[in-house]
Amino acid sequence: MIPLATKADAAQVERLSELIAGRACVVVGSAPLKAAAADVADHELVIAVNGGISSVARAVDVWFVASRPQDKPGSAHVKPLHMTMLKQAKGRTAGHVVLLRGPKEASEDATLAMLKRLECRHHAWSVLDKPTKRWIEGEICARRSDKAHCSSGILATAVALWCRAESVRLEGFSFVPGYHYLPQERGAAWWRNHVDADRRALRALQEHYGARLSGAILDRVAA
């Protein structure tokens, strides 16, 4: 177990620079897509977020995924929606897994055990804790309140830009509730409970990074 960070740890972000710096990246979220799979170019470094891993037809290079202590196989406390998200990784491959830990308990062992059970292969992993997320969102996402946090997809986008990606293109992002892997489900409002924060963050990232950031979702930021 890696002790939880009690203050921002820039190394949790900077260690990803060797993978991301200078690369054209595509960040794939879990929102519904127009096609069966995300539009990913051969030359792009693929960064998937949570259930977005099953939107990509090939192995992903980096996967940001929510990690919970209840992820341990056999746990009766894991929430069904979270479990469904994790199952999107069944039989898939990620080069580097970034485990987004909660604030109270180190959870990487539980999540890694579940990924092993799901036969999700990965070559390396690291953790990213709440204080670090709060720090990077404050630096480049215009976050001022401890409560107004961004979605994991916007966090992954901010990390990629901070790590000096040549460009970052967004796929599978939406301000409307819904997941690509639950096409028959009517999305609950809380599935997108950080829309205002995401709009604020995308405006800030556009202002800071300009044309290095692209994606259809940007056209809806001001809507």
Secondary structure, DSSP 8 states (H G I E B T S, - for coil): -----SS--THHHHTTHHHHTT-EEEEE-SS--SSSS----TTSEEEEEGGGGGG-SS-EEEEEEEE-GGGSTT-S-S-HHHHHHHGGGTT-EEEEEEEEE-SSS--HHHHHHHHHHTT-EEEEEEEE-HHHHHHHHHHHS---SSS----HHHHHHHHHHHTT-SEEEEES--SSS--TT-TTS---GGGGTTHHHHHHHHHHHHHHHGGGEEEGGGGGTT-
